[in-house]
């Protein structure tokens, strides 16, 4: 099901109009050869987002996001590669041939589709109950007392499960659907002492749980009566099923992901009512972990939307522990976490209803970074004596040891050193000693030894290493004398530049030039603020370019160099084509072209 032939992929890429598709999500204006607009992937006040129709690519100078139309849909809508390709194929009426699938697999896919259909039916049934059933009067009064509007209730598809043993089971049976599959979905439970089934959700407000594509995969239910027996939990959730895994789904993500992208920051809370109440009061960037700890799958999905998240858990010991457990997961996935501790006795739902959105916004602005929370929390937990300090440092280093970005890791270790008063070299040694890998290679040891370098040095050194001095000299000249950029536009640099780093920088230069009809170094570096590695690389190349008194002569020399490299690249392409050519006549034509490039 996941395999898509390469020729079909190529057809989709060639047929899709990237500008037309992106314009459905982002207002674009024509500037030179490109179309520009505000980037949908980060808070953007000055249009940094550029779409090139000729190359069928997009690029943002602010955050560095770029790619083709498939990448755009994946990033914007949280789709997998296959989901994005299939969405485009449906739009373009391109048929994707299916690989032969085993009977077992076919049965699995059919079962998943049937369960999703039953979940949709159940959600509609619960919603109808809440809207019109006389048995739901108390539920409607309860929601009104919580200050929830009809718009909020509709946005989250909330409903009411009748306080009856088999209300939903009877409904599903009347609709001609399989009770066995409804049981697999977690909606009903098989009786043990009698034939038949009974409803899992009874006498509860229901919260449909949607996956990243908007499909209802599970439900949560909240009890509302004060005289509920103590053994009845306040909340119950669907069990895991063929369509639902709680470690992969975040409540409210489907409804709020666009708002989170627009604002560039999201809030992680624990429960349904936290997400719903925040939305009611205008805080539309929250997602809920459904009572489970933040998982690796959660973090991967969150990072795809934005890297800035605030952990907003209940102001009790359980909430504090949940935040402390979530931080290492965030750091492993290069998420930039903050932790907001509410006043004692408050949770996000109660606080926003009592104090309002502005009060919450003020607290969010003051929220400490995750690393500071870990240190402060550790001091409160362990104390301030020497041994307690060691335990605090161990806890903090354990959280940041897996940070994949060497620049960020270096800055975090420096921050811990300043805040704890421990030498930075000792922290690096401690982290190396505590590493689960028993032996480090010489290369790893060199990496550890170099961690004390500045962020700017690390960014340029780690990401962009260029060994071709002639190409560096060329790019340095272009950056230093942007008035000559047009002389290089048609020299095919994007084809023959040997280093990906140089190609990426050249594409950024061309995109800015097409958009603004100029590309001075200051403007380019300002546009690359969100991509410090490339920004540092561009500044280094420009800085290493010596003053040129004979600019015209240098221009002629560099153009001659480009011309020679372009001919060499074209000759290599023709030779490759000739090796695979069966037609003697066509081979002779290719040979003539090759001879003409001498």
PATOR-678097 format. One line per 5 residues: number of its first residue (from 0); their letters; for each residue x, y, z of C-alpha. Coordinates in nm, 3 decimals, decimal comma. Each point is the difference from the previous one (the first is absolute). Example, Ala and Ser with C-alpha at 12.3 -4.5 7.8 and 13.67 -1.06 7.14 Angstrom:
0> as> 1,230/-0,450/0,780 ~ 0,137/0,344/-0,066
This chain:
0> xxxxx> 0,000/0,000/0,000 ~ 0,293/0,234/0,069 ~ 0,188/-0,065/-0,325 ~ -0,032/0,261/-0,277 ~ 0,186/-0,059/-0,329
5> xxxxx> 0,269/0,255/-0,086 ~ -0,157/0,087/-0,336 ~ -0,330/0,081/0,174 ~ 0,182/0,222/0,248 ~ 0,169/0,182/-0,286
10> xxxxx> -0,333/0,043/-0,180 ~ -0,158/0,148/0,316 ~ 0,290/0,242/0,048 ~ -0,012/0,110/-0,365 ~ -0,380/0,034/-0,011
15> xxxxx> -0,059/0,179/0,331 ~ 0,014/0,380/-0,014 ~ 0,181/0,087/0,320 ~ -0,099/0,366/-0,009 ~ -0,368/-0,081/-0,049
20> xxxxx> -0,002/-0,252/0,285 ~ 0,196/0,215/0,246 ~ -0,219/0,300/-0,081 ~ -0,297/-0,187/0,146 ~ 0,173/0,026/0,338
25> xxxxx> 0,228/0,304/-0,034 ~ -0,088/0,329/-0,180 ~ 0,279/0,058/-0,256 ~ 0,108/0,303/-0,201 ~ 0,211/0,003/-0,317
30> xxxxx> 0,347/0,149/0,043 ~ 0,238/-0,038/-0,288 ~ 0,024/-0,366/-0,090 ~ -0,135/-0,121/0,333 ~ -0,319/0,013/0,207
35> xxxxx> 0,034/0,114/0,361 ~ -0,207/0,000/0,316 ~ 0,006/-0,044/0,378 ~ 0,147/-0,334/0,104 ~ -0,258/-0,243/0,146
40> xxxxx> 0,268/-0,184/0,196 ~ 0,118/0,275/0,235 ~ -0,123/0,341/0,124 ~ 0,079/0,219/-0,301 ~ -0,061/0,376/-0,017
45> xxxxx> 0,216/0,077/-0,303 ~ -0,073/-0,229/-0,300 ~ 0,279/-0,258/0,012 ~ -0,175/-0,282/-0,185 ~ 0,086/-0,044/-0,367
50> xxxxx> -0,149/-0,230/-0,267 ~ 0,182/-0,062/-0,327 ~ -0,232/-0,132/-0,273 ~ 0,282/-0,081/-0,240 ~ 0,173/-0,228/0,250
55> xxxxx> -0,324/-0,104/0,173 ~ 0,149/0,063/0,343 ~ -0,069/0,218/0,304 ~ 0,253/0,152/0,238 ~ -0,026/0,213/0,316
60> xxxxx> 0,288/0,234/0,078 ~ -0,119/0,036/0,359 ~ -0,016/-0,360/0,124 ~ 0,183/-0,181/-0,280 ~ -0,290/-0,229/-0,092
65> xxxxx> -0,003/-0,099/-0,364 ~ -0,079/-0,275/-0,246 ~ -0,254/-0,109/-0,258 ~ -0,379/-0,013/0,012 ~ 0,003/-0,337/0,179
70> xxxxx> 0,222/0,136/0,277 ~ -0,230/0,304/0,035 ~ -0,310/-0,212/0,060 ~ 0,188/-0,233/0,237 ~ 0,119/0,294/0,210
75> xxxxx> -0,320/0,204/-0,008 ~ -0,253/-0,275/0,060 ~ 0,209/-0,242/0,204 ~ -0,024/-0,272/-0,265 ~ 0,235/-0,286/-0,067
80> xxxxx> 0,173/-0,012/-0,339 ~ -0,242/-0,262/-0,130 ~ -0,305/0,192/0,128 ~ 0,117/0,322/-0,168 ~ 0,069/-0,178/-0,331
85> xxxxx> -0,340/-0,172/0,005 ~ -0,174/0,328/0,073 ~ 0,169/0,158/-0,302 ~ -0,074/-0,303/-0,217 ~ -0,371/0,021/0,087
90> xxxxx> 0,000/0,372/-0,078 ~ 0,174/-0,050/-0,336 ~ -0,200/-0,313/-0,094 ~ 0,321/-0,204/-0,019 ~ -0,052/-0,366/0,081
95> xxxxx> 0,255/-0,165/0,227 ~ 0,028/-0,372/-0,081 ~ -0,020/-0,213/0,310 ~ 0,255/-0,266/0,076 ~ -0,140/-0,349/0,045
100> xxxxx> -0,116/-0,027/0,360 ~ -0,040/-0,321/0,198 ~ -0,346/-0,107/0,106 ~ 0,101/0,053/0,362 ~ 0,101/0,360/-0,074
105> xxxxx> -0,320/0,066/-0,193 ~ -0,198/-0,122/0,297 ~ 0,193/0,230/0,234 ~ -0,059/0,306/-0,221 ~ -0,370/-0,080/-0,039
110> xxxxx> -0,033/-0,042/0,378 ~ 0,168/0,336/0,066 ~ -0,231/0,177/-0,244 ~ -0,306/-0,165/0,156 ~ 0,106/0,102/0,353
115> xxxxx> 0,054/0,360/-0,111 ~ -0,347/-0,001/-0,152 ~ -0,152/-0,133/0,325 ~ 0,184/0,269/0,197 ~ -0,147/0,270/-0,226
120> xxxxx> -0,348/-0,145/0,052 ~ 0,049/-0,010/0,377 ~ 0,119/0,363/0,005 ~ -0,307/0,108/-0,197 ~ -0,224/-0,198/0,238
125> xxxxx> 0,157/0,160/0,309 ~ -0,026/0,347/-0,158 ~ -0,372/-0,050/-0,078 ~ -0,057/-0,110/0,359 ~ 0,161/0,316/0,133
130> xxxxx> -0,192/0,226/-0,237 ~ -0,351/-0,139/0,037 ~ -0,039/-0,277/0,257 ~ -0,205/0,086/0,309 ~ 0,232/-0,234/0,189
135> xxxxx> 0,289/0,238/-0,075 ~ -0,144/0,304/0,182 ~ 0,249/-0,036/0,286 ~ 0,284/-0,037/-0,249 ~ -0,099/0,321/-0,178
140> xxxxx> -0,030/0,182/0,333 ~ 0,340/-0,130/0,105 ~ 0,168/0,123/-0,319 ~ -0,172/0,337/0,034 ~ 0,125/0,025/0,360
145> xxxxx> 0,354/-0,057/-0,132 ~ -0,048/0,297/-0,233 ~ 0,017/-0,200/-0,323 ~ -0,178/0,144/-0,303 ~ -0,177/-0,199/-0,273
150> xxxxx> 0,284/0,095/-0,234 ~ 0,257/-0,158/0,233 ~ -0,211/-0,312/0,048 ~ -0,039/-0,032/-0,377 ~ 0,369/0,066/-0,070
155> xxxxx> 0,098/-0,297/0,217 ~ -0,302/-0,214/-0,104 ~ -0,094/-0,055/0,364 ~ -0,298/-0,220/0,082 ~ -0,191/-0,188/0,269
160> xxxxx> -0,007/-0,373/0,064 ~ -0,342/-0,090/0,143 ~ -0,002/-0,150/0,347 ~ -0,119/-0,334/-0,134 ~ 0,171/-0,336/-0,019
165> xxxxx> -0,049/-0,061/-0,371 ~ -0,108/0,326/-0,161 ~ 0,297/0,017/-0,237 ~ 0,010/-0,376/-0,057 ~ -0,365/0,005/-0,112
170> xxxxx> 0,067/0,300/-0,228 ~ 0,299/-0,170/-0,166 ~ -0,202/-0,316/-0,056 ~ -0,290/0,197/-0,151 ~ 0,247/0,162/-0,239
175> xxxxx> 0,101/-0,346/-0,119 ~ 0,356/0,024/0,127 ~ 0,205/-0,274/0,164 ~ -0,020/-0,011/0,377 ~ 0,321/-0,202/-0,001
180> xxxxx> 0,182/0,288/-0,173 ~ -0,164/0,250/0,236 ~ 0,154/-0,201/0,283 ~ 0,341/0,014/-0,172 ~ -0,045/0,377/-0,025
185> xxxxx> -0,047/0,009/0,378 ~ -0,354/0,142/-0,016 ~ -0,174/-0,302/0,152 ~ 0,103/-0,288/0,227 ~ -0,096/-0,367/-0,028
190> xxxxx> -0,207/-0,128/0,294 ~ 0,162/-0,278/0,199 ~ -0,307/-0,143/0,175 ~ -0,256/0,040/-0,278 ~ -0,015/0,025/-0,382
195> xxxxx> 0,040/0,340/-0,165 ~ 0,189/0,322/0,065 ~ -0,027/0,310/0,219 ~ 0,119/0,359/-0,061 ~ 0,340/0,111/0,127
200> xxxxx> -0,106/0,367/0,015 ~ -0,314/0,051/0,206 ~ -0,122/0,323/0,155 ~ 0,307/0,192/-0,116 ~ 0,094/0,301/-0,210
205> xxxxx> 0,185/-0,144/-0,301 ~ 0,311/0,142/-0,166 ~ 0,081/-0,152/-0,341 ~ 0,375/-0,037/-0,043 ~ 0,121/0,080/-0,352
210> xxxxx> 0,328/-0,099/-0,158 ~ 0,218/0,240/-0,202 ~ -0,220/-0,053/-0,309 ~ -0,327/0,074/0,184 ~ -0,123/-0,360/0,027
215> xxxxx> -0,174/-0,094/0,325 ~ 0,212/-0,278/0,147 ~ -0,118/-0,009/0,363 ~ -0,211/0,171/0,269 ~ 0,036/0,144/0,345
220> xxxxx> -0,289/0,026/0,245 ~ -0,050/0,225/0,305 ~ -0,248/-0,071/0,278 ~ -0,208/0,301/0,111 ~ -0,218/-0,115/0,292
225> xxxxx> 0,110/0,085/0,353 ~ -0,150/-0,318/0,146 ~ 0,219/-0,233/-0,206 ~ 0,134/-0,301/0,194 ~ 0,361/0,051/0,107
230> xxxxx> 0,118/-0,299/-0,204 ~ -0,112/0,179/-0,319 ~ 0,291/0,200/-0,150 ~ -0,067/0,359/-0,107 ~ 0,142/-0,070/-0,347
235> xxxxx> 0,014/-0,320/-0,205 ~ 0,164/-0,049/-0,339 ~ -0,032/-0,245/-0,286 ~ 0,247/-0,288/0,024 ~ 0,261/-0,038/-0,272
240> xxxxx> -0,140/-0,142/-0,321 ~ 0,101/-0,070/-0,362 ~ -0,048/0,376/-0,068 ~ 0,108/0,154/0,332 ~ 0,326/0,012/0,191
245> xxxxx> 0,006/0,251/0,286 ~ 0,377/0,043/-0,035 ~ -0,047/0,141/-0,351 ~ -0,309/0,222/0,027 ~ -0,035/0,344/0,162
250> xxxxx> -0,344/0,137/0,080 ~ -0,080/0,327/-0,179 ~ 0,296/-0,016/-0,238 ~ -0,218/-0,031/-0,309 ~ -0,218/0,297/0,103
255> xxxxx> 0,285/0,225/0,118 ~ 0,302/-0,078/-0,221 ~ -0,062/0,292/-0,238 ~ -0,019/0,245/0,290 ~ 0,315/-0,147/0,155
260> xxxxx> 0,191/0,041/-0,327 ~ -0,121/0,356/-0,040 ~ 0,101/0,101/0,353 ~ 0,322/-0,197/-0,007 ~ -0,054/-0,146/0,346
265> xxxxx> -0,221/-0,271/0,152 ~ -0,118/-0,103/0,346 ~ 0,005/-0,357/0,132 ~ -0,266/-0,079/0,263 ~ -0,127/-0,324/0,151
270> xxxxx> -0,377/-0,024/-0,047 ~ -0,297/0,052/-0,230 ~ -0,160/0,282/0,198 ~ 0,330/0,187/0,015 ~ 0,018/0,010/-0,382
275> xxxxx> -0,371/0,080/-0,039 ~ -0,011/0,273/0,269 ~ 0,313/0,168/-0,134 ~ -0,154/0,002/-0,349 ~ -0,322/0,152/0,140
280> xxxxx> 0,202/0,289/0,144 ~ 0,196/0,063/-0,319 ~ 0,309/-0,209/0,072 ~ -0,009/-0,214/-0,313 ~ 0,349/-0,152/0,008
285> xxxxx> -0,037/-0,278/0,259 ~ 0,024/-0,378/-0,038 ~ -0,065/-0,268/0,263 ~ 0,201/-0,313/0,079 ~ -0,314/-0,190/0,108
290> xxxxx> 0,130/-0,080/0,345 ~ 0,310/-0,180/-0,122 ~ 0,361/0,113/0,009 ~ 0,140/0,188/-0,300 ~ 0,142/-0,263/-0,236
295> xxxxx> 0,261/-0,008/-0,275 ~ -0,276/-0,023/-0,262 ~ -0,176/0,301/0,155 ~ 0,323/0,200/-0,013 ~ 0,065/-0,087/-0,365
300> xxxxx> -0,347/0,121/-0,094 ~ 0,029/0,318/0,210 ~ 0,339/0,087/-0,149 ~ -0,149/-0,017/-0,349 ~ -0,233/0,289/0,088
305> xxxxx> 0,227/0,225/0,207 ~ 0,303/-0,043/0,223 ~ -0,123/0,234/0,274 ~ -0,232/-0,157/0,259 ~ -0,113/0,090/0,351
310> xxxxx> -0,071/-0,283/0,245 ~ -0,309/0,107/0,195 ~ -0,092/-0,272/0,247 ~ -0,195/0,007/0,326 ~ 0,159/0,190/0,290
315> xxxxx> 0,046/-0,311/0,216 ~ 0,277/-0,254/0,052 ~ -0,138/-0,225/-0,275 ~ 0,003/0,291/-0,246 ~ 0,354/0,101/0,093
320> xxxxx> 0,121/-0,359/-0,039 ~ -0,175/-0,024/-0,339 ~ 0,183/0,314/-0,117 ~ 0,336/-0,131/0,126 ~ -0,058/-0,332/-0,185
325> xxxxx> -0,100/0,178/-0,321 ~ 0,306/0,226/-0,024 ~ 0,257/-0,268/-0,096 ~ -0,233/-0,111/-0,281 ~ -0,024/0,360/-0,122
330> xxxxx> 0,376/0,048/0,003 ~ 0,062/-0,326/-0,187 ~ -0,213/0,131/-0,284 ~ 0,142/0,355/-0,009 ~ -0,321/0,150/0,138
335> xxxxx> 0,052/0,326/0,190 ~ -0,208/-0,057/0,316 ~ -0,115/0,239/0,269 ~ -0,187/-0,094/0,317 ~ -0,287/0,206/0,140
340> xxxxx> -0,082/-0,068/0,364 ~ -0,347/0,126/0,093 ~ -0,089/0,121/0,351 ~ -0,053/-0,280/0,248 ~ -0,340/-0,167/-0,029
345> xxxxx> -0,057/0,111/-0,359 ~ -0,011/-0,190/-0,328 ~ -0,012/0,156/-0,348 ~ -0,380/-0,033/-0,017 ~ -0,070/0,160/0,339
350> xxxxx> 0,262/0,272/-0,043 ~ -0,117/0,125/-0,339 ~ -0,365/0,001/0,114 ~ 0,082/0,203/0,311 ~ 0,281/0,226/-0,121
355> xxxxx> -0,053/0,015/-0,378 ~ 0,222/-0,021/-0,307 ~ 0,211/0,312/0,069 ~ 0,106/-0,124/0,343 ~ 0,103/-0,332/-0,153
360> xxxxx> 0,189/0,181/-0,279 ~ 0,198/0,198/0,260 ~ 0,100/-0,321/0,178 ~ 0,096/-0,160/-0,332 ~ 0,235/0,290/-0,076
365> xxxxx> 0,170/-0,052/0,336 ~ 0,024/-0,379/-0,031 ~ 0,356/-0,121/0,061 ~ 0,188/-0,207/-0,253 ~ -0,011/-0,374/0,060
370> xxxxx> 0,364/-0,010/0,110 ~ -0,063/0,264/0,270 ~ -0,309/-0,187/0,120 ~ 0,204/-0,320/0,034 ~ 0,266/0,176/0,206
375> xxxxx> -0,248/0,182/0,226 ~ -0,217/-0,310/0,037 ~ 0,306/-0,206/0,087 ~ 0,109/0,247/0,269 ~ -0,348/-0,009/0,157
380> xxxxx> -0,006/-0,379/-0,015 ~ 0,355/-0,086/0,115 ~ 0,119/0,308/0,191 ~ 0,308/0,220/-0,027 ~ 0,283/-0,196/0,165
385> xxxxx> 0,285/-0,145/-0,205 ~ -0,148/-0,345/-0,055 ~ -0,338/0,153/-0,085 ~ 0,171/0,222/-0,259 ~ 0,159/-0,309/-0,158
390> xxxxx> -0,343/-0,162/-0,031 ~ -0,146/0,316/-0,157 ~ 0,280/0,013/-0,257 ~ -0,038/-0,372/-0,079 ~ -0,372/0,050/-0,065
395> xxxxx> 0,058/0,302/-0,222 ~ 0,285/-0,156/-0,200 ~ -0,205/-0,315/-0,053 ~ -0,270/0,214/-0,161 ~ 0,228/0,190/-0,238
400> xxxxx> 0,255/-0,273/-0,078 ~ -0,200/-0,122/-0,301 ~ -0,048/0,343/-0,161 ~ 0,092/-0,070/-0,366 ~ 0,094/0,358/-0,094
405> xxxxx> 0,363/0,052/0,113 ~ -0,036/0,380/0,007 ~ -0,308/-0,011/0,219 ~ 0,154/-0,264/0,222 ~ 0,308/0,215/0,050
410> xxxxx> -0,208/0,303/0,094 ~ -0,210/-0,203/0,245 ~ 0,308/-0,141/0,173 ~ 0,146/0,351/0,025 ~ -0,324/0,121/0,157
415> xxxxx> 0,002/-0,283/0,257 ~ 0,362/0,082/0,085 ~ -0,083/0,367/0,063 ~ -0,309/-0,077/0,205 ~ 0,154/-0,272/0,217
420> xxxxx> 0,351/0,141/0,030 ~ 0,159/-0,321/-0,131 ~ 0,278/0,018/-0,261 ~ -0,129/-0,069/-0,351 ~ 0,284/-0,244/-0,073
425> xxxxx> -0,105/-0,206/0,303 ~ -0,357/-0,016/-0,126 ~ 0,113/-0,126/-0,341 ~ 0,222/-0,261/0,167 ~ -0,285/-0,109/0,226
430> xxxxx> -0,238/-0,032/-0,295 ~ 0,256/-0,203/-0,194 ~ 0,062/-0,231/0,297 ~ -0,372/-0,057/0,051 ~ -0,062/-0,074/-0,367
435> xxxxx> -0,158/-0,346/-0,052 ~ 0,254/-0,068/-0,274 ~ 0,286/-0,182/0,167 ~ 0,270/0,113/-0,239 ~ 0,028/0,315/-0,204
440> xxxxx> 0,182/0,011/-0,330 ~ 0,279/0,252/-0,059 ~ -0,240/0,197/-0,217 ~ -0,255/0,013/0,282 ~ 0,272/0,113/0,244
445> xxxxx> 0,097/0,281/-0,236 ~ -0,365/0,103/-0,021 ~ -0,030/0,010/0,380 ~ 0,322/0,197/0,030 ~ -0,131/0,256/-0,245
450> xxxxx> -0,327/0,061/0,180 ~ 0,134/0,311/0,170 ~ 0,018/0,189/-0,329 ~ -0,237/0,285/-0,060 ~ -0,339/-0,056/-0,161
455> xxxxx> 0,107/0,194/-0,308 ~ 0,314/-0,212/-0,046 ~ -0,190/-0,324/0,053 ~ -0,276/0,099/-0,244 ~ 0,239/0,072/-0,284
460> xxxxx> 0,240/-0,281/0,081 ~ -0,250/-0,279/0,061 ~ -0,245/0,063/-0,281 ~ 0,189/0,167/-0,283 ~ 0,341/-0,138/-0,084
465> xxxxx> 0,118/0,097/-0,349 ~ 0,319/-0,136/-0,147 ~ -0,017/0,167/-0,343 ~ 0,185/0,330/0,039 ~ -0,078/0,117/-0,354
470> xxxxx> -0,374/-0,033/0,058 ~ 0,034/0,175/0,338 ~ 0,182/0,284/-0,171 ~ -0,276/0,025/-0,259 ~ -0,279/0,011/0,261
475> xxxxx> 0,193/0,248/0,213 ~ 0,029/0,234/-0,300 ~ -0,373/-0,027/-0,077 ~ -0,091/0,077/0,361 ~ 0,244/0,289/0,021
480> xxxxx> -0,098/0,155/-0,335 ~ -0,372/-0,078/-0,041 ~ -0,028/0,244/-0,291 ~ 0,150/-0,277/-0,216 ~ -0,246/-0,275/0,100
485> xxxxx> -0,184/0,019/-0,331 ~ 0,324/-0,093/-0,178 ~ -0,007/-0,340/0,171 ~ -0,373/-0,082/-0,008 ~ 0,023/-0,199/-0,324
490> xxxxx> 0,334/-0,168/0,072 ~ -0,163/-0,317/0,139 ~ 0,152/0,024/0,350 ~ -0,288/-0,202/0,143 ~ 0,110/-0,288/-0,227
495> xxxxx> 0,377/-0,012/0,036 ~ 0,079/0,140/0,345 ~ 0,152/-0,305/0,171 ~ -0,107/0,070/0,361 ~ -0,361/-0,008/0,121
500> xxxxx> 0,080/0,286/0,237 ~ 0,105/0,224/-0,291 ~ -0,303/-0,104/-0,206 ~ -0,233/0,079/0,291 ~ 0,157/0,341/0,051
505> xxxxx> -0,010/0,076/-0,374 ~ -0,371/-0,093/-0,014 ~ -0,070/0,235/0,292 ~ 0,187/0,280/-0,178 ~ -0,194/-0,057/-0,325
510> xxxxx> -0,336/-0,020/0,180 ~ 0,064/0,329/0,180 ~ 0,122/0,163/-0,322 ~ -0,310/-0,117/-0,191 ~ -0,225/0,119/0,282
515> xxxxx> 0,157/0,339/0,080 ~ 0,205/0,059/-0,318 ~ 0,303/0,051/0,224 ~ 0,205/-0,211/0,238 ~ 0,235/0,196/0,222
520> xxxxx> 0,169/-0,193/0,279 ~ -0,183/0,184/0,280 ~ -0,344/-0,083/-0,142 ~ 0,102/-0,361/-0,067 ~ 0,130/-0,052/0,355
525> xxxxx> -0,312/0,162/0,142 ~ -0,211/-0,244/-0,200 ~ 0,215/-0,288/0,122 ~ -0,042/0,090/0,368 ~ -0,194/-0,323/0,058
530> xxxxx> 0,277/-0,206/-0,164 ~ 0,313/0,091/0,199 ~ 0,219/-0,263/-0,166 ~ -0,056/0,134/-0,351 ~ 0,013/0,360/0,123
535> xxxxx> 0,339/-0,062/0,162 ~ 0,121/-0,175/-0,315 ~ -0,100/0,294/-0,223 ~ 0,167/0,250/0,232 ~ 0,320/-0,205/0,005
540> xxxxx> 0,020/-0,024/-0,378 ~ -0,060/0,373/-0,040 ~ 0,252/0,082/0,271 ~ 0,267/-0,217/-0,165 ~ -0,046/0,172/-0,336
545> xxxxx> 0,284/0,257/-0,026 ~ -0,066/0,354/-0,130 ~ 0,004/-0,005/-0,378 ~ 0,134/0,304/-0,181 ~ -0,040/-0,148/-0,349
550> xxxxx> -0,359/-0,125/0,037 ~ -0,061/-0,015/-0,377 ~ 0,305/-0,217/-0,054 ~ -0,096/-0,226/0,292 ~ -0,354/-0,027/-0,137
555> xxxxx> 0,135/-0,110/-0,340 ~ 0,227/-0,258/0,166 ~ -0,282/-0,144/0,212 ~ -0,241/-0,010/-0,294 ~ 0,259/-0,191/-0,201
560> xxxxx> 0,040/-0,242/0,295 ~ -0,381/-0,047/0,016 ~ -0,019/-0,055/-0,373 ~ 0,265/-0,273/0,017 ~ -0,168/-0,171/0,295
565> xxxxx> -0,340/0,016/-0,171 ~ 0,142/-0,160/-0,318 ~ 0,165/-0,271/0,208 ~ -0,327/-0,076/0,179 ~ -0,193/-0,012/-0,329
570> xxxxx> 0,265/-0,224/-0,154 ~ -0,031/-0,241/0,294 ~ -0,377/-0,008/-0,040 ~ 0,027/-0,074/-0,372 ~ 0,255/-0,277/0,061
575> xxxxx> -0,232/-0,162/0,255 ~ -0,285/0,020/-0,249 ~ 0,218/-0,146/-0,274 ~ 0,095/-0,302/0,215 ~ -0,365/-0,101/0,033
580> xxxxx> -0,104/0,085/-0,357 ~ -0,082/-0,295/-0,229 ~ -0,065/0,197/-0,321 ~ 0,316/0,043/-0,207 ~ -0,145/0,307/-0,171
585> xxxxx> -0,076/0,172/0,328 ~ 0,343/-0,099/0,135 ~ 0,165/0,180/-0,294 ~ -0,208/0,312/0,076 ~ 0,112/-0,012/0,363
590> xxxxx> 0,362/-0,043/-0,109 ~ -0,023/0,312/-0,219 ~ -0,139/0,197/0,295 ~ 0,286/-0,122/0,220 ~ 0,257/0,101/-0,262
595> xxx> -0,166/0,341/-0,024 ~ 0,063/0,057/0,369 ~ 0,379/-0,029/-0,031
